[in-house]
Amino acid sequence: MPVEISQAQLPSILLLSVILAAVVIAVYLSLKSGDKYSVEDSERDAISFAGVVKEAQGPITTFLILAFIVLIVWAIAYLFLYL
């Protein structure tokens, strides 16, 4: 039995598909982001504050770069559309 999609449902299905693809890509990138910078690297570079808090500086991950790009593009598009 074939599934019928009306023209009114098409934008909703397209939006759902884009959101699902974005979530899959985000999860993949967040899982792969730790491959380049190991736990040993972060422990070596860590600075301890009173033995309670540790701070380590490492490279920015691909997930964060992509998230920042998406947010900047969204903000620019929002400004052009609504200001």
Distance bins in CASP14 RR format, pairs under 12 A and 6 or more apart:
PFRMAT RR
TARGET T0000
AUTHOR 0000-0000-0000
RMODE 2
METHOD distances of the structure
MODEL  1
3 9 0 0 0 0 0 1 0 0 0 0 0
3 13 0 0 0 0 0 1 0 0 0 0 0
4 10 0 0 0 0 0 1 0 0 0 0 0
5 11 0 0 0 0 0 1 0 0 0 0 0
5 12 0 0 0 0 1 0 0 0 0 0 0
5 13 1 0 0 1 0 0 0 0 0 0 0
5 14 0 0 0 0 0 1 0 0 0 0 0
5 16 0 0 0 0 0 1 0 0 0 0 0
5 17 0 0 0 0 0 1 0 0 0 0 0
6 12 0 0 0 0 0 1 0 0 0 0 0
6 13 0 0 0 0 0 1 0 0 0 0 0
7 13 0 0 0 0 0 1 0 0 0 0 0
7 14 0 0 0 0 0 1 0 0 0 0 0
9 15 0 0 0 0 0 1 0 0 0 0 0
9 16 0 0 0 0 1 0 0 0 0 0 0
10 16 0 0 0 0 0 1 0 0 0 0 0
10 17 0 0 0 0 0 1 0 0 0 0 0
11 17 0 0 0 0 0 1 0 0 0 0 0
11 18 0 0 0 0 0 1 0 0 0 0 0
12 18 0 0 0 0 0 1 0 0 0 0 0
12 19 0 0 0 0 0 1 0 0 0 0 0
13 19 0 0 0 0 0 1 0 0 0 0 0
13 20 0 0 0 0 0 1 0 0 0 0 0
14 20 0 0 0 0 0 1 0 0 0 0 0
14 21 0 0 0 0 0 1 0 0 0 0 0
15 21 0 0 0 0 0 1 0 0 0 0 0
15 22 0 0 0 0 0 1 0 0 0 0 0
16 22 0 0 0 0 0 1 0 0 0 0 0
16 23 0 0 0 0 0 1 0 0 0 0 0
17 23 0 0 0 0 0 1 0 0 0 0 0
17 24 0 0 0 0 0 1 0 0 0 0 0
18 24 0 0 0 0 0 1 0 0 0 0 0
18 25 0 0 0 0 0 1 0 0 0 0 0
18 70 0 0 0 0 0 1 0 0 0 0 0
19 25 0 0 0 0 0 1 0 0 0 0 0
19 26 0 0 0 0 0 1 0 0 0 0 0
20 26 0 0 0 0 0 1 0 0 0 0 0
20 27 0 0 0 0 0 1 0 0 0 0 0
21 27 0 0 0 0 0 1 0 0 0 0 0
21 28 0 0 0 0 0 1 0 0 0 0 0
22 28 0 0 0 0 0 1 0 0 0 0 0
22 29 0 0 0 0 0 1 0 0 0 0 0
22 66 0 0 0 0 1 0 0 0 0 0 0
22 67 0 0 0 0 0 1 0 0 0 0 0
22 70 0 0 0 0 1 0 0 0 0 0 0
22 74 0 0 0 0 0 1 0 0 0 0 0
23 29 0 0 0 0 0 1 0 0 0 0 0
23 30 0 0 0 0 0 1 0 0 0 0 0
24 30 0 0 0 0 0 1 0 0 0 0 0
24 31 0 0 0 0 0 1 0 0 0 0 0
25 31 0 0 0 0 0 1 0 0 0 0 0
25 32 0 0 0 0 0 1 0 0 0 0 0
25 62 0 0 0 0 0 1 0 0 0 0 0
25 63 0 0 0 0 1 0 0 0 0 0 0
25 66 1 0 0 1 0 0 0 0 0 0 0
25 67 0 0 0 0 0 1 0 0 0 0 0
25 70 0 0 0 0 0 1 0 0 0 0 0
26 32 0 0 0 0 0 1 0 0 0 0 0
26 33 0 0 0 0 0 1 0 0 0 0 0
26 61 0 0 0 0 0 1 0 0 0 0 0
26 62 0 0 0 0 0 1 0 0 0 0 0
26 63 1 0 0 1 0 0 0 0 0 0 0
26 64 0 0 0 0 0 1 0 0 0 0 0
26 66 1 0 0 1 0 0 0 0 0 0 0
26 67 1 0 0 1 0 0 0 0 0 0 0
26 70 0 0 0 0 1 0 0 0 0 0 0
27 33 0 0 0 0 0 1 0 0 0 0 0
27 63 0 0 0 0 1 0 0 0 0 0 0
28 35 0 0 0 0 0 1 0 0 0 0 0
28 62 0 0 0 0 1 0 0 0 0 0 0
28 63 0 0 0 0 1 0 0 0 0 0 0
28 66 0 0 0 0 0 1 0 0 0 0 0
29 35 0 0 0 0 0 1 0 0 0 0 0
29 61 1 0 0 1 0 0 0 0 0 0 0
29 62 1 0 1 0 0 0 0 0 0 0 0
29 63 1 0 1 0 0 0 0 0 0 0 0
29 64 0 0 0 0 1 0 0 0 0 0 0
29 65 0 0 0 0 1 0 0 0 0 0 0
29 66 1 0 0 1 0 0 0 0 0 0 0
29 67 0 0 0 0 1 0 0 0 0 0 0
29 69 0 0 0 0 0 1 0 0 0 0 0
29 70 0 0 0 0 0 1 0 0 0 0 0
30 61 1 0 0 1 0 0 0 0 0 0 0
30 62 0 0 0 0 1 0 0 0 0 0 0
30 63 1 0 1 0 0 0 0 0 0 0 0
30 64 0 0 0 0 1 0 0 0 0 0 0
30 66 0 0 0 0 1 0 0 0 0 0 0
30 67 0 0 0 0 1 0 0 0 0 0 0
31 61 0 0 0 0 0 1 0 0 0 0 0
31 62 0 0 0 0 0 1 0 0 0 0 0
31 63 0 0 0 0 1 0 0 0 0 0 0
32 61 0 0 0 0 1 0 0 0 0 0 0
32 62 1 0 0 1 0 0 0 0 0 0 0
32 63 1 0 0 1 0 0 0 0 0 0 0
32 66 0 0 0 0 0 1 0 0 0 0 0
33 58 0 0 0 0 0 1 0 0 0 0 0
33 59 0 0 0 0 1 0 0 0 0 0 0
33 60 0 0 0 0 1 0 0 0 0 0 0
33 61 1 1 0 0 0 0 0 0 0 0 0
33 62 1 0 0 1 0 0 0 0 0 0 0
33 63 1 0 1 0 0 0 0 0 0 0 0
33 64 1 0 0 1 0 0 0 0 0 0 0
33 65 0 0 0 0 1 0 0 0 0 0 0
33 66 0 0 0 0 0 1 0 0 0 0 0
33 67 0 0 0 0 0 1 0 0 0 0 0
34 41 0 0 0 0 1 0 0 0 0 0 0
34 42 0 0 0 0 1 0 0 0 0 0 0
34 58 0 0 0 0 0 1 0 0 0 0 0
34 59 0 0 0 0 1 0 0 0 0 0 0
34 60 0 0 0 0 0 1 0 0 0 0 0
34 61 1 0 0 1 0 0 0 0 0 0 0
34 62 0 0 0 0 1 0 0 0 0 0 0
34 63 0 0 0 0 1 0 0 0 0 0 0
34 64 0 0 0 0 0 1 0 0 0 0 0
35 41 0 0 0 0 0 1 0 0 0 0 0
35 59 0 0 0 0 0 1 0 0 0 0 0
35 61 0 0 0 0 1 0 0 0 0 0 0
35 62 0 0 0 0 1 0 0 0 0 0 0
35 63 0 0 0 0 0 1 0 0 0 0 0
36 42 0 0 0 0 0 1 0 0 0 0 0
36 58 0 0 0 0 1 0 0 0 0 0 0
36 59 1 0 0 1 0 0 0 0 0 0 0
36 60 0 0 0 0 0 1 0 0 0 0 0
36 61 1 0 0 1 0 0 0 0 0 0 0
36 62 0 0 0 0 1 0 0 0 0 0 0
36 63 0 0 0 0 0 1 0 0 0 0 0
37 43 0 0 0 0 0 1 0 0 0 0 0
37 44 0 0 0 0 0 1 0 0 0 0 0
37 45 0 0 0 0 1 0 0 0 0 0 0
37 56 0 0 0 0 1 0 0 0 0 0 0
37 57 0 0 0 0 0 1 0 0 0 0 0
37 58 1 0 1 0 0 0 0 0 0 0 0
37 59 1 0 1 0 0 0 0 0 0 0 0
37 60 0 0 0 0 1 0 0 0 0 0 0
37 61 1 0 0 1 0 0 0 0 0 0 0
37 62 0 0 0 0 0 1 0 0 0 0 0
38 44 0 0 0 0 1 0 0 0 0 0 0
38 45 0 0 0 0 0 1 0 0 0 0 0
38 56 0 0 0 0 0 1 0 0 0 0 0
38 58 0 0 0 0 0 1 0 0 0 0 0
38 59 0 0 0 0 0 1 0 0 0 0 0
39 45 0 0 0 0 0 1 0 0 0 0 0
39 46 0 0 0 0 0 1 0 0 0 0 0
39 54 0 0 0 0 0 1 0 0 0 0 0
39 56 0 0 0 0 1 0 0 0 0 0 0
40 46 0 0 0 0 0 1 0 0 0 0 0
40 56 0 0 0 0 0 1 0 0 0 0 0
41 56 0 0 0 0 1 0 0 0 0 0 0
41 57 0 0 0 0 0 1 0 0 0 0 0
41 58 1 0 0 1 0 0 0 0 0 0 0
41 59 0 0 0 0 1 0 0 0 0 0 0
42 54 0 0 0 0 1 0 0 0 0 0 0
42 55 0 0 0 0 0 1 0 0 0 0 0
42 56 1 0 1 0 0 0 0 0 0 0 0
42 57 0 0 0 0 1 0 0 0 0 0 0
42 58 1 0 0 1 0 0 0 0 0 0 0
42 59 0 0 0 0 0 1 0 0 0 0 0
43 54 0 0 0 0 1 0 0 0 0 0 0
43 55 0 0 0 0 0 1 0 0 0 0 0
43 56 1 0 0 1 0 0 0 0 0 0 0
43 58 0 0 0 0 0 1 0 0 0 0 0
44 54 0 0 0 0 0 1 0 0 0 0 0
44 56 0 0 0 0 1 0 0 0 0 0 0
44 57 0 0 0 0 0 1 0 0 0 0 0
44 58 0 0 0 0 0 1 0 0 0 0 0
45 54 0 0 0 0 1 0 0 0 0 0 0
45 55 0 0 0 0 1 0 0 0 0 0 0
45 56 1 0 1 0 0 0 0 0 0 0 0
45 57 1 0 0 1 0 0 0 0 0 0 0
45 58 1 0 0 1 0 0 0 0 0 0 0
45 59 0 0 0 0 0 1 0 0 0 0 0
46 53 0 0 0 0 1 0 0 0 0 0 0
46 54 1 0 1 0 0 0 0 0 0 0 0
46 55 1 0 0 1 0 0 0 0 0 0 0
46 56 1 0 1 0 0 0 0 0 0 0 0
46 57 0 0 0 0 1 0 0 0 0 0 0
46 58 0 0 0 0 0 1 0 0 0 0 0
47 53 0 0 0 0 1 0 0 0 0 0 0
47 54 1 0 0 1 0 0 0 0 0 0 0
47 55 1 0 1 0 0 0 0 0 0 0 0
47 56 1 0 0 1 0 0 0 0 0 0 0
47 57 0 0 0 0 1 0 0 0 0 0 0
48 54 1 0 1 0 0 0 0 0 0 0 0
48 55 0 0 0 0 1 0 0 0 0 0 0
48 56 0 0 0 0 1 0 0 0 0 0 0
49 55 1 0 0 1 0 0 0 0 0 0 0
49 56 0 0 0 0 0 1 0 0 0 0 0
58 64 0 0 0 0 0 1 0 0 0 0 0
59 65 0 0 0 0 1 0 0 0 0 0 0
60 66 0 0 0 0 0 1 0 0 0 0 0
60 67 0 0 0 0 0 1 0 0 0 0 0
60 68 0 0 0 0 1 0 0 0 0 0 0
60 69 0 0 0 0 0 1 0 0 0 0 0
61 67 0 0 0 0 1 0 0 0 0 0 0
61 68 0 0 0 0 0 1 0 0 0 0 0
62 68 0 0 0 0 0 1 0 0 0 0 0
62 69 0 0 0 0 0 1 0 0 0 0 0
63 69 0 0 0 0 0 1 0 0 0 0 0
63 70 0 0 0 0 0 1 0 0 0 0 0
64 70 0 0 0 0 0 1 0 0 0 0 0
64 71 0 0 0 0 0 1 0 0 0 0 0
65 71 0 0 0 0 0 1 0 0 0 0 0
65 72 0 0 0 0 0 1 0 0 0 0 0
66 72 0 0 0 0 0 1 0 0 0 0 0
66 73 0 0 0 0 0 1 0 0 0 0 0
67 73 0 0 0 0 0 1 0 0 0 0 0
67 74 0 0 0 0 0 1 0 0 0 0 0
68 74 0 0 0 0 0 1 0 0 0 0 0
68 75 0 0 0 0 0 1 0 0 0 0 0
69 75 0 0 0 0 0 1 0 0 0 0 0
69 76 0 0 0 0 0 1 0 0 0 0 0
70 76 0 0 0 0 0 1 0 0 0 0 0
70 77 0 0 0 0 0 1 0 0 0 0 0
71 77 0 0 0 0 0 1 0 0 0 0 0
71 78 0 0 0 0 0 1 0 0 0 0 0
72 78 0 0 0 0 0 1 0 0 0 0 0
72 79 0 0 0 0 0 1 0 0 0 0 0
73 79 0 0 0 0 0 1 0 0 0 0 0
73 80 0 0 0 0 0 1 0 0 0 0 0
74 80 0 0 0 0 0 1 0 0 0 0 0
74 81 0 0 0 0 0 1 0 0 0 0 0
74 82 0 0 0 0 0 1 0 0 0 0 0
75 81 0 0 0 0 0 1 0 0 0 0 0
75 82 0 0 0 0 0 1 0 0 0 0 0
75 83 0 0 0 0 0 1 0 0 0 0 0
76 82 0 0 0 0 0 1 0 0 0 0 0
76 83 0 0 0 0 0 1 0 0 0 0 0
77 83 0 0 0 0 0 1 0 0 0 0 0
END
